[in-house]
Amino acid sequence: MLNCTFVISEAQSASGLRALRYAREVEGTGQVVAPGNDKASVEACRRNIKFNGSVATAKVESKLADARVYMLTHPKEFEMSIADEGMLMCTATDMAVLCGCNGEVCYSKYGSYPLKAKYCHEMALQVLLECIEIHANRYKRYIVPVLSVQMDFYIRVFVRIYTVRYLPGFGPVVPQECSDCGKKYNMGGPIWSAPIHDQDWVTSILSDMKSMKARYPAFDRISAVLTTISEELPDVPLFVSLQSLCATLKCTSPSSVVFRSAVINAGYRISGTHVNLLGLSMDVLNECSEADRRASCKVVTTRCALKRLEDKTVHSLNGFLVDRLADWRALRGALVSCLALMRRKTEIGAISSSDANAVARSFMQNLQVQYLGQSDRNLCFEILECLTNSYPDIVMSMDEFVYVICEARDGEKDPQCLLLTFRLVERLAQCIIFKKVKPHFRS
């Protein structure tokens, strides 16, 4: 409960709706001044004041005046700055600009360049927060976000303002290309990368709302948004789209429930986001390094290599995987599994020469190695190495396959892939020499 009254200035009040709500719903409101420089809006505001009864008439006053001039000429009535630990609410409605449709305009207005991506609405919140932070820093102050929401056609943030001395910031150094997909980085920002909500505050507001459910006509929607926000990961900026992630990895998209379960069972955190129903925030992309992913592939390969299988089963598996090499959505899994089959020992069921021939022909028809990401190229070179080591007669019987090997290594720059290509070329040269001396050589 508030024990004092205060005066509120509702600048550019238009029809006066917010001014009337302040007067009727906010405890401690003594007077609401609604200045505006549009005569028609002021007349509409005055009519609405009369329609809302004696409480509105007594508390709300509409004035035809420039809001800036009015506040400067009445310095004793209004506090022109936000007190330390005070709260600021800021709303932005220019979503097209903030979401990347016109990056130059966003940079001129907010000092940040947005990216047009699935997470553009969340990035809009972070651009706005960073803009407020930059302006606060000019006065030796900083912000702590309490709640940041994207609703319908606008975004709204609530932040507390504090005073403190600031130190220069610094950021991580990134390479020219992504180590996972091999693509160039898109440059955007700067954005707010710290938590955009105060989870304790959100939980408290949600609890208070539930205790006064009858006072909120839109309770179901507000409750749903706040509940989703309370479950978001506070330290993971920018969500990912499962569909986009699977498209990058060239695999079939699993259901959201299966994917969430897999991430949680792997020991990582995952949550949804109120900005996008299909968005997922997770720390697996931050913590799972390339070495971890290679180790996972190695575990899969080892398990497949040790399990005994009948020759008919191996042949069926090989045929299935050969077909999958033509499906870009399942390419990563097909490459890993093909490599596992080719490394199997004869005593537990290895692929035959005809199966190896089918792999080689599918490889020639469907794969352009240098168009793939670094991890996929690495797997391709390992498969080629297995073919040249274990089935040199097949490799040497297809002149075009030798050309494919040479073409695959042309332009390669990744150090790990280059090491594989050096071994591959050395083995290929040995095969050519032995073919001239012993045409029927089989290692």
C-alpha positions as CSV (number, residue, x, y, z in Angstrom):
1,M,0.0,0.0,0.0
2,L,1.2,3.5,-0.9
3,N,1.1,6.2,1.9
4,C,1.7,9.2,-0.4
5,T,0.1,10.7,-3.4
6,F,2.0,11.8,-6.6
7,V,1.4,13.6,-9.9
8,I,1.8,11.7,-13.2
9,S,2.5,13.4,-16.5
10,E,1.0,11.3,-19.4
11,A,2.6,13.1,-22.3
12,Q,1.1,12.7,-25.8
13,S,-1.9,11.1,-24.2
14,A,-4.0,10.9,-27.4
15,S,-7.5,9.6,-26.3
16,G,-6.4,9.6,-22.7
17,L,-6.9,5.9,-22.1
18,R,-3.7,5.3,-20.2
19,A,-4.2,8.5,-18.1
20,L,-7.7,7.2,-17.1
21,R,-6.2,3.9,-16.2
22,Y,-3.6,5.5,-14.0
23,A,-6.3,7.5,-12.2
24,R,-8.7,4.5,-11.6
25,E,-6.3,1.6,-11.1
26,V,-3.0,2.9,-9.6
27,E,-3.1,3.4,-5.9
28,G,-1.6,6.7,-4.6
29,T,-2.4,8.7,-7.8
30,G,-3.2,12.2,-6.8
31,Q,-3.4,13.9,-10.2
32,V,-2.8,12.9,-13.8
33,V,-1.8,15.7,-16.3
34,A,-2.4,14.7,-19.9
35,P,-0.7,17.3,-22.2
36,G,-0.9,17.0,-26.0
37,N,-0.3,19.4,-28.9
38,D,-3.1,18.0,-31.1
39,K,-6.4,19.8,-30.6
40,A,-8.6,16.9,-31.8
41,S,-6.8,14.5,-29.4
42,V,-7.2,16.9,-26.5
43,E,-11.0,17.2,-27.2
44,A,-11.3,13.4,-27.4
45,C,-9.4,13.0,-24.1
46,R,-11.7,15.5,-22.4
47,R,-14.8,13.7,-23.6
48,N,-13.5,10.4,-22.3
49,I,-12.7,12.0,-18.9
50,K,-16.4,13.0,-18.6
51,F,-17.6,9.5,-19.7
52,N,-15.6,7.9,-16.8
53,G,-17.3,9.6,-13.9
54,S,-16.4,11.7,-10.9
55,V,-13.1,9.9,-10.1
56,A,-11.7,10.6,-13.5
57,T,-13.0,14.1,-13.6
58,A,-11.4,14.9,-10.2
59,K,-8.0,13.4,-11.0
60,V,-7.3,13.7,-14.8
61,E,-6.7,17.0,-16.5
62,S,-6.2,17.4,-20.3
63,K,-4.1,20.3,-21.5
64,L,-3.4,21.6,-25.0
65,A,0.4,22.1,-24.7
66,D,3.7,20.7,-25.8
67,A,4.6,18.1,-23.2
68,R,8.3,19.0,-23.1
69,V,7.6,22.7,-22.6
70,Y,4.9,21.9,-20.0
71,M,7.2,19.8,-17.8
72,L,10.1,22.4,-18.1
73,T,7.7,25.2,-17.0
74,H,6.5,23.2,-14.0
75,P,9.7,21.9,-12.4
76,K,8.3,21.5,-8.9
77,E,5.4,19.2,-10.0
78,F,7.5,16.5,-11.8
79,E,10.7,14.6,-11.2
80,M,12.7,15.0,-14.5
81,S,15.0,12.0,-13.9
82,I,14.6,8.4,-12.6
83,A,15.7,7.9,-9.0
84,D,18.4,5.4,-8.2
85,E,16.8,1.9,-8.2
86,G,13.8,3.4,-9.9
87,M,11.9,1.6,-12.7
88,L,11.7,2.7,-16.4
89,M,9.1,1.2,-18.8
90,C,9.9,1.6,-22.5
91,T,7.8,0.5,-25.5
92,A,8.9,0.3,-29.1
93,T,6.4,-0.3,-32.0
94,D,8.7,0.0,-35.0
95,M,9.1,-3.8,-35.3
96,A,9.9,-3.8,-39.0
97,V,13.0,-1.7,-38.2
98,L,14.0,-3.6,-35.1
99,C,13.5,-7.0,-36.8
100,G,16.0,-6.4,-39.7
101,C,13.8,-5.1,-42.6
102,N,15.8,-1.9,-42.6
103,G,19.1,-2.4,-40.8
104,E,20.5,1.1,-41.6
105,V,17.5,2.8,-40.1
106,C,17.8,0.6,-36.9
107,Y,21.5,1.5,-36.7
108,S,20.7,5.3,-36.9
109,K,17.9,5.1,-34.3
110,Y,19.2,2.5,-31.9
111,G,22.9,2.2,-32.6
112,S,22.7,-1.5,-33.4
113,Y,22.4,-3.5,-36.6
114,P,19.7,-6.3,-36.4
115,L,19.8,-9.6,-38.2
116,K,16.7,-10.9,-40.1
117,A,16.5,-14.4,-38.6
118,K,14.1,-16.6,-36.7
119,Y,15.1,-15.0,-33.4
120,C,14.5,-11.4,-34.8
121,H,11.9,-10.6,-32.2
122,E,14.1,-11.6,-29.3
123,M,17.0,-9.7,-30.8
124,A,14.7,-6.7,-31.0
125,L,14.3,-6.8,-27.2
126,Q,18.0,-7.0,-26.8
127,V,18.6,-4.2,-29.2
128,L,16.2,-2.0,-27.2
129,L,17.8,-2.9,-23.9
130,E,21.3,-2.2,-25.3
131,C,20.2,1.2,-26.5
132,I,18.8,2.1,-23.1
133,E,22.0,0.8,-21.5
134,I,24.2,3.0,-23.8
135,H,22.2,6.1,-23.0
136,A,22.3,5.3,-19.2
137,N,26.1,4.8,-19.4
138,R,26.5,8.4,-20.6
139,Y,25.2,9.5,-17.1
140,K,27.3,6.9,-15.2
141,R,24.3,4.7,-14.7
142,Y,23.3,1.2,-15.8
143,I,20.2,-0.9,-16.1
144,V,19.0,-4.3,-14.8
145,P,16.1,-5.7,-16.8
146,V,13.1,-6.8,-14.8
147,L,10.8,-8.0,-17.6
148,S,11.1,-7.9,-21.4
149,V,8.1,-8.9,-23.5
150,Q,7.2,-9.2,-27.2
151,M,3.4,-8.9,-27.7
152,D,1.5,-8.6,-30.9
153,F,2.9,-5.6,-32.8
154,Y,5.2,-4.1,-30.1
155,I,7.9,-4.9,-27.5
156,R,8.0,-3.5,-24.0
157,V,10.8,-3.7,-21.4
158,F,10.9,-2.8,-17.7
159,V,14.3,-2.0,-16.3
160,R,15.6,-0.7,-13.0
161,I,18.2,2.1,-13.1
162,Y,21.3,2.1,-10.9
163,T,24.3,4.4,-10.5
164,V,27.8,3.0,-10.6
165,R,31.3,3.5,-12.1
166,Y,31.9,1.6,-15.3
167,L,34.9,-0.2,-16.7
168,P,35.6,-0.8,-20.4
169,G,34.1,-4.0,-21.8
170,F,35.6,-6.6,-24.0
171,G,34.3,-9.4,-26.2
172,P,35.5,-12.8,-27.6
173,V,37.5,-13.1,-30.8
174,V,35.9,-15.2,-33.5
175,P,37.4,-16.8,-36.7
176,Q,36.3,-15.9,-40.2
177,E,34.3,-19.1,-40.6
178,C,32.1,-21.2,-38.3
179,S,34.0,-24.3,-37.2
180,D,30.8,-26.4,-37.3
181,C,29.2,-25.6,-40.7
182,G,32.0,-23.8,-42.4
183,K,29.9,-20.8,-43.3
184,K,30.7,-17.1,-42.9
185,Y,29.4,-15.3,-39.8
186,N,26.7,-12.7,-40.0
187,M,27.6,-9.5,-38.1
188,G,25.0,-7.7,-36.1
189,G,24.6,-5.8,-32.9
190,P,25.6,-4.7,-30.4
191,I,22.9,-6.3,-28.4
192,W,22.1,-6.9,-24.7
193,S,23.6,-10.4,-23.9
194,A,22.9,-10.5,-20.1
195,P,19.6,-11.8,-18.7
196,I,16.5,-9.9,-20.0
197,H,14.2,-10.8,-17.1
198,D,14.4,-10.9,-13.3
199,Q,13.0,-14.4,-12.7
200,D,12.2,-13.8,-9.0
201,W,10.3,-10.6,-9.9
202,V,8.3,-12.4,-12.7
203,T,7.5,-15.3,-10.4
204,S,6.3,-12.8,-7.7
205,I,4.1,-10.9,-10.2
206,L,2.6,-14.2,-11.5
207,S,1.8,-15.3,-7.9
208,D,0.1,-12.0,-7.2
209,M,-1.9,-12.2,-10.4
210,K,-3.2,-15.7,-9.5
211,S,-4.4,-14.4,-6.1
212,M,-6.3,-11.6,-7.8
213,K,-7.5,-13.5,-10.9
214,A,-10.9,-11.9,-11.0
215,R,-9.3,-8.4,-11.6
216,Y,-7.7,-9.4,-14.9
217,P,-10.0,-10.0,-17.8
218,A,-7.0,-11.2,-19.9
219,F,-5.7,-13.4,-17.1
220,D,-5.3,-16.5,-19.3
221,R,-3.1,-14.8,-21.9
222,I,-1.0,-12.8,-19.4
223,S,-0.5,-15.8,-17.2
224,A,0.6,-17.9,-20.1
225,V,3.2,-15.3,-21.2
226,L,4.6,-14.8,-17.7
227,T,4.7,-18.6,-17.1
228,T,6.7,-19.1,-20.3
229,I,9.0,-16.2,-19.3
230,S,9.6,-17.7,-15.9
231,E,10.8,-20.9,-17.5
232,E,13.2,-19.3,-20.0
233,L,16.9,-19.8,-19.5
234,P,18.2,-16.5,-18.2
235,D,21.8,-16.9,-19.4
236,V,21.2,-18.1,-23.0
237,P,20.6,-15.2,-25.5
238,L,18.9,-15.8,-28.8
239,F,17.0,-19.0,-29.3
240,V,17.4,-21.5,-32.2
241,S,14.8,-23.0,-34.5
242,L,14.8,-26.8,-34.5
243,Q,13.8,-26.9,-38.1
244,S,16.7,-24.5,-39.1
245,L,19.1,-26.5,-36.9
246,C,18.3,-29.7,-38.6
247,A,18.5,-28.1,-42.1
248,T,22.1,-27.0,-41.2
249,L,23.0,-30.4,-40.0
250,K,21.2,-32.0,-43.0
251,C,19.1,-34.4,-40.9
252,T,15.4,-35.2,-40.4
253,S,13.8,-33.0,-37.8
254,P,12.6,-35.0,-34.7
255,S,9.6,-34.0,-32.6
256,S,10.1,-31.3,-30.0
257,V,9.4,-33.7,-27.1
258,V,12.1,-36.2,-28.3
259,F,14.6,-33.4,-28.9
260,R,14.0,-31.9,-25.5
261,S,14.3,-35.3,-23.8
262,A,17.6,-36.0,-25.6
263,V,19.1,-32.6,-24.5
264,I,18.0,-33.0,-20.9
265,N,19.3,-36.6,-20.7
266,A,22.6,-35.4,-22.1
267,G,23.0,-33.2,-19.1
268,Y,22.1,-29.8,-20.7
269,R,19.4,-27.3,-20.1
270,I,16.6,-26.4,-22.6
271,S,13.5,-24.2,-22.5
272,G,11.0,-22.6,-24.8
273,T,10.6,-18.9,-25.5
274,H,7.6,-16.6,-25.3
275,V,8.8,-14.8,-28.5
276,N,8.4,-17.9,-30.8
277,L,6.4,-21.0,-30.2
278,L,8.9,-23.1,-32.2
279,G,12.0,-21.5,-30.6
280,L,14.3,-23.4,-28.2
281,S,16.9,-21.9,-25.9
282,M,19.6,-24.3,-24.8
283,D,23.2,-24.3,-23.5
284,V,24.2,-27.4,-25.5
285,L,25.4,-25.2,-28.4
286,N,27.6,-23.1,-26.1
287,E,29.1,-26.0,-24.0
288,C,29.3,-28.8,-26.6
289,S,32.6,-28.3,-28.4
290,E,33.6,-29.7,-31.8
291,A,35.8,-32.2,-29.8
292,D,32.7,-33.4,-27.9
293,R,30.7,-33.9,-31.1
294,R,33.6,-35.9,-32.6
295,A,33.8,-38.0,-29.5
296,S,30.1,-38.7,-29.8
297,C,30.5,-39.8,-33.4
298,K,33.4,-42.0,-32.3
299,V,31.2,-43.7,-29.7
300,V,28.6,-44.5,-32.3
301,T,31.2,-45.8,-34.7
302,T,32.8,-48.0,-32.0
303,R,29.5,-49.5,-30.9
304,C,28.5,-50.3,-34.5
305,A,32.0,-51.7,-35.2
306,L,31.8,-54.2,-32.3
307,K,28.3,-55.6,-32.7
308,R,28.2,-58.9,-34.7
309,L,25.9,-58.8,-37.7
310,E,25.0,-61.3,-40.4
311,D,26.2,-60.6,-44.0
312,K,22.7,-60.2,-45.2
313,T,22.0,-57.6,-42.5
314,V,25.2,-55.7,-43.3
315,H,24.2,-55.7,-47.0
316,S,20.8,-54.3,-46.2
317,L,22.2,-51.6,-44.0
318,N,24.7,-50.6,-46.6
319,G,22.0,-50.4,-49.3
320,F,19.9,-48.2,-47.0
321,L,22.8,-45.9,-46.2
322,V,23.9,-45.6,-49.9
323,D,20.4,-44.3,-50.7
324,R,20.6,-41.8,-47.8
325,L,23.8,-40.3,-49.3
326,A,21.4,-38.7,-51.8
327,D,19.2,-37.1,-49.1
328,W,20.9,-33.9,-47.8
329,R,18.7,-33.9,-44.7
330,A,20.1,-37.3,-43.6
331,L,23.6,-36.8,-44.9
332,R,25.5,-36.4,-41.6
333,G,24.0,-39.6,-40.1
334,A,24.6,-41.5,-43.4
335,L,28.3,-40.5,-43.5
336,V,28.8,-41.5,-39.8
337,S,27.1,-44.9,-40.3
338,C,28.9,-45.6,-43.6
339,L,32.2,-45.0,-42.0
340,A,31.2,-47.3,-39.1
341,L,30.2,-50.1,-41.5
342,M,33.4,-49.8,-43.5
343,R,35.6,-50.1,-40.4
344,R,34.1,-53.4,-39.3
345,K,36.2,-56.5,-39.1
346,T,35.5,-59.6,-41.2
347,E,34.9,-61.9,-38.2
348,I,31.9,-59.8,-37.1
349,G,30.5,-59.1,-40.5
350,A,32.2,-56.6,-42.9
351,I,30.9,-55.1,-46.1
352,S,31.6,-56.9,-49.3
353,S,33.4,-55.6,-52.4
354,S,30.1,-55.1,-54.1
355,D,28.9,-53.1,-51.1
356,A,32.0,-51.0,-51.2
357,N,31.5,-50.5,-54.9
358,A,28.0,-49.2,-54.3
359,V,29.3,-46.7,-51.7
360,A,31.9,-45.5,-54.1
361,R,29.4,-45.0,-56.9
362,S,26.9,-43.2,-54.7
363,F,29.7,-41.0,-53.4
364,M,30.6,-40.0,-57.0
365,Q,27.0,-39.3,-58.0
366,N,25.7,-37.4,-54.9
367,L,28.5,-35.7,-53.0
368,Q,30.4,-32.5,-53.8
369,V,32.8,-32.5,-50.8
370,Q,33.9,-28.9,-50.9
371,Y,30.3,-27.6,-50.7
372,L,30.0,-29.3,-47.3
373,G,30.8,-28.1,-43.8
374,Q,34.1,-28.9,-42.1
375,S,32.8,-31.9,-40.1
376,D,31.1,-33.5,-43.1
377,R,34.2,-33.0,-45.2
378,N,36.2,-34.7,-42.6
379,L,33.9,-37.7,-42.6
380,C,34.0,-37.8,-46.5
381,F,37.8,-38.0,-46.5
382,E,37.8,-40.7,-43.8
383,I,35.4,-42.8,-46.0
384,L,37.7,-42.2,-49.1
385,E,40.7,-43.3,-47.0
386,C,38.9,-46.5,-45.9
387,L,38.0,-47.3,-49.6
388,T,41.6,-46.8,-50.8
389,N,43.1,-48.8,-47.9
390,S,40.7,-51.7,-47.9
391,Y,39.4,-51.8,-51.4
392,P,42.1,-50.5,-53.7
393,D,41.1,-52.7,-56.6
394,I,37.7,-51.0,-56.7
395,V,39.2,-47.6,-56.5
396,M,41.7,-48.3,-59.3
397,S,39.0,-49.9,-61.5
398,M,37.1,-46.6,-61.7
399,D,39.2,-43.9,-63.4
400,E,36.5,-41.3,-62.6
401,F,36.7,-42.1,-58.9
402,V,40.4,-41.1,-58.8
403,Y,39.3,-37.8,-60.4
404,V,36.6,-37.4,-57.6
405,I,39.3,-37.9,-55.0
406,C,41.5,-35.2,-56.6
407,E,38.5,-32.8,-57.0
408,A,37.5,-33.4,-53.3
409,R,40.8,-32.2,-52.0
410,D,41.1,-29.3,-54.3
411,G,40.8,-26.0,-52.4
412,E,40.8,-27.6,-49.0
413,K,42.1,-25.3,-46.2
414,D,41.1,-27.0,-42.9
415,P,44.2,-28.5,-41.2
416,Q,42.5,-31.7,-40.1
417,C,41.0,-32.4,-43.5
418,L,44.4,-31.5,-45.1
419,L,46.1,-34.2,-43.1
420,L,43.6,-36.7,-44.3
421,T,44.0,-35.7,-47.9
422,F,47.8,-36.0,-47.6
423,R,47.5,-39.6,-46.4
424,L,44.8,-40.2,-49.1
425,V,47.1,-39.0,-51.9
426,E,50.0,-41.0,-50.6
427,R,47.9,-44.2,-50.5
428,L,46.5,-43.4,-54.0
429,A,50.0,-43.1,-55.3
430,Q,51.0,-46.5,-53.8
431,C,47.9,-48.1,-55.4
432,I,48.9,-46.8,-58.8
433,I,52.5,-48.1,-58.4
434,F,51.3,-51.5,-57.2
435,K,48.8,-51.7,-60.0
436,K,51.6,-51.4,-62.6
437,V,53.7,-54.0,-60.9
438,K,50.9,-56.4,-59.7
439,P,47.6,-55.6,-61.4
440,H,45.7,-58.0,-59.2
441,F,47.1,-56.7,-55.9
442,R,44.6,-56.8,-52.9
443,S,45.7,-55.4,-49.5
